[in-house]
Amino acid sequence: MPPPEPMPGYGQLLRRGYGSLAAAVRGCGDCGWELSRRTWAENAHLGWGEVLLCGLCALGWTALRRAAARRVFRPFGEWCNLQPKDAAKMPESAWKLLFYTLSWSYGIYLLFFTDYPFFYDPPSVFYDWKKGMDVPTDIAIAYLLQCSFYGHSIYATAYMDTWRKDSVVMLLHHVVTLTLIAFSYAFRYHNVGILVLFLHDVNDVQLEFTKLNVYFKHRGGVYHRLNDVISNIGCLTFSVSWFWFRLYWFPLKVLYATCYSSLQSVPNIPFYFFFNALLLVLTLMNIYWFLYIVLFVAKVLMGQMQEVNDVREYDVEDSKKTTTAKKKEAGLQLPNALKEGMHLKNGLVKDKRL
């Protein structure tokens, strides 16, 4: 195995990566559909059996979530006597926290408790790469779990989750992520895939844990200060870790390896533009969501928000409008459905039954 490359500075890293990408674009003389078809046929290794297994696991995630919500999460919310709007959203966050804690813990095991050097030496993800190489069993398990879960998540975002201001972007994110996972497995770029998943899952764990504490701080008709303090701390650590993991380490480790180091180790690496384009789209979505975080922090600093809330939620905005309307005793009237405690989902007003 070649010795580890010294890591350059952040600015130098970006110049190298995008310079390599631009040079590859200039040198591409045959980049049409025929080349793509030929490259896929020569390098992709993805059997129908693997696709079927992933699809069955996605169906299994959906069935397991419905069963967990019906028999565990909703009864627990009723037992805690949560407010109706919080009880309606709690099962979603509890389910996601359960999965992302499992997946991120497994990512920690792969990157820090095995012999894989990918985190400390990102260019090593392409050392000794060859088409059709065997995927280690422990990495294949991680890929099966993640690929099937994001297949389930596309359906869940559209039909099971609370509809939010960024739900369309969330659907795009799940499609891009599922494509990256499936194609990176087919082309045997699984090493870099493990690094990408690890850098993203940590923020989902913090987000869902913080949201659960927001839901539980008003239960049984009583304000619980401990949950409020935990949600405030969680919001702070979430904001910092989002920037650090997704906007600093992700370009530093992943984009550097895929845009620059990949060409050094494998000069004619297949589907170079395709994968890097998807990773750049993922980066843009991370920046888009970071703007929500900045918006939230700005509202807190300017005194427009007195407590932690998800600024993507429609019912948070509706409750503010309702309060303002009551104070002014004028203005627009809310729809009857919203007055009765129903919430927007998928563009329609649907009753959130417990």
C-alpha positions, 0 to 999 in steps of 0.5 A: 500500500502506498504511504499516506499523502500529506494533507494540504491546506483547505484552500489548496485542497479546493484548488486542486480538486476543482482544477482536476475536475476542470482539466478532466472536462477539457480533456474529455473527447468522447463523453456522450451516452455511448461512452456512458453505456460502454463504461457501465457495461465494462465496470459496473457490477450490480446483480438483480439479486442484490437489487431485489434484496435491497427492495425487500429490505426497504419494504421491511423498513416501512413495515417496521416503522409502521409497527413501531409507531403503532405499538411503541411510539404512539402509545408512549406519547399518549402515556407521556400525555404530550401535546397533540401536535407534538404527539403527532410528530414524535414517532417520526423523530423517534424512528429516525433517531433509532436508525441514525444512531445505529447507522452512525455507530456502525460507521464509527466501528468501521472507521475507528475500530477496524483497519480501514484508514479512510478517515485519517488518510482519505486518498486511501479510499482509491488505493488498489482500486480495480473494477469488480473487486470484492466488497468486504462483508462489513461494508456490504452490510452497511451499504445494504442497510443504508441503501434500503433505508433511503429507498424507504425514506423516499416513500416515507417523506412523501406519504408518512412524514410531516410535510415541511418547507424543505420536503421537496429538497429532502426528496431530492436529497434522498434520490441523490443519496440513493443514487450515490449509494447504489452506483458507488457499490456497483463501481466499487467506490464503497470505501469513499461511500462509508466516509460520506455516510459517517460525515452525514449521519452524526447530524441526523442523530443530533437533530432528531434527539433535539427535536424529541426534547422539544416535543417532551418539554411540555408534557402532562400539562407541565413545563419540564426545564431539563428537556428545554435545556437539553434542546437548547444545548442540542441546537447549539451542538447541532449547528456547530457540528453541521458546519464542521462535518458537512461543510468543512470535513466533507470537502476536506476529506471526501471532495478532495479524494474524489476530485483530486486523489482519484485521478492520481490513483486511477487516471481513467476512473469510470464515471468521474464526472457523474459521481463528483457532480452528485457529490457537489449537488449534495454539498449545495443541499448541505449549504441550503440547509445550513441557511435554515440554521443561520436563519434560526440563530439570527431569529434567536439573537434578534429576539424573534424566537424565545424557544427552540423550534424547527423553523421548517415546520408549517405549524410553527409558522401557523401558530405565530400567525394565529397569535398575531391575528388574535392580538390584532383581532383582524387580518386573515382568518385561518381555515377551519381545519387548522383551527381544529388542530389539523396540520399540513401534510403533502400540501393537503390538510390531514388529521393527525390521528394519535 
